[in-house]
Every structure is written in C-alpha cells, then in structure tokens.
C-alpha cells in the first residue's frame, strides 16, 4: 500500500506463445522467465498482491512455486487476438466481486525480466502520489522516427514530412518508445478505457536499454542470456 492506495501487480502469462514455444517458462539464468517478474513484484513492499493470470496448468504450478497467486482466465482471453487490457479488466471485475478494494493495478509483462524494484516503484509513485492517472516505462527509441521511411510503390518518402534523416544522431530530436516493463494505472480509469493502458494524465518513467530487453523471439532470448553472462563475469 502507498499513500492509502491498495496496489495489485498482475503478470499475464498465457501458454500459447508462437514465436518461442512455452516462452514464459523457458529458463533464463537459473529460473523460468516468468519468475523474474514475479520476484520483482514481490520485492516491492508497497505492492499488496502479486497475481499471475493464465490458462495454463504448468504456468500456474510454476507461479505458485515462486509464491504468486494464480487466477485462471478463460480460453477466450488466452488467444493470439486477446488484448491484455481485456485480461486486466476481467481480473479487476473478479477481484472487486471478491471484495478486493484495488486502487492501482501494476502490469508486469513476463517478457521484460530485467526491470528493477526502483523501476517498478518509480512508475507506481507517479500514480500513487496523485500526479498521474496512468504511467508507463519508456526507453530510447531503437529507430528515431526522423529516420523512418515509407515506400509508395518504388518511391521512398520520409515518414515525417520535412524530416532530415541524414542529420547526425546528436542533432535529431530525442525519441522514446514504450518498453513494456511496467504500467501502473488507476483501476477506475482502466475500466473506463477502451484499448489504451495510458489514459487521463499520463506519466512516463525512463529506463536504460539494458534493463528494457523485451523477449519476443529466440534472438531476444539469446541477447538476454548474453546480458546475464556479461554481468556475472563483470
């Protein structure tokens, strides 16, 4: 709890990953990928509950092993087309029906293993202190939008009219992208939102790229393993 706000962290983890089969429970270092998100959530004293939402029995068993609560979701909410906001909205309704007076929901995607306790708490504070209705973590954009192009037939055009993609990096405007590591939202605002996790007065917390690795495919997993090896040898 923080500033009188009841805070619940949710780790959404379905079993049907296509890019990397069983990705959420694949080993990263000495533990399954999902364990990284569960553990960082449990290390934040201000978070009252850490819940894994899944439809998969093996993910549920591993989540229990790492001391997370588990709420089983419907198969409909575990398809490739299901939106995470629909999963969260369904869970909030279920928690409230059970009498859980949840004020702030924290989303910890299992694919972002290297976020720190400070990253999570910093994002939560933006909402709990009353500065924002929603907040998320960002990192430097992999491609500055001033260097992006669109192609019409065989004709290239700069994506942003008037942009000069040839400028040195130091002269380009700063650009950031969501890294998916942490979202913190007021639950009342979440229930009133259509598809966006950022609504109302939105806040941003910057994170370094090395803690922003988001595992979506096999190459990302190799990069994450390499980062762990580098840090262990440092």
Number of C-alpha atoms within 10 A of each C-alpha: 16 17 10 9 18 18 24 25 26 26 26 24 26 24 19 16 16 11 11 15 13 16 24 23 19 14 14 18 13 7 12 19 22 28 24 21 26 26 16 19 28 18 12 15 12 18 22 16 18 24 22 26 25 24 22 16 11 13 22 21 13 16 24 15 11 16 15 23 17 21 17 14 18 13 12 11 19 22 13 11 8 12 12 18 17 15 19 22 16 15 18 22 14 13 15 11 10 9 9 13 15 19 18 26 25 27 27 29 21 26 25 22 24 20 22 19 15 11 19 26 20 20 24 28 17 21 23 25 13 12 13 22 23 29 28 27 25 21 22 17 14 10 11 16 18 20 16 14 14 12 10 8 6 7 7 10 14 16 15 14 8 9 16 13 17 10 11 8 11 7 8 16 9 12 14 15 14 18 22 20 27 25 25 33 28 24 23 14 17 25 16 11 15 11 13 10 19 20 19 15 12 17 19 18 18 18 18 13 15 12 18 22 22 21 21 15 15 13 11 14 21 12 14 22 14 13 16 14 12 10 8 8 7 6
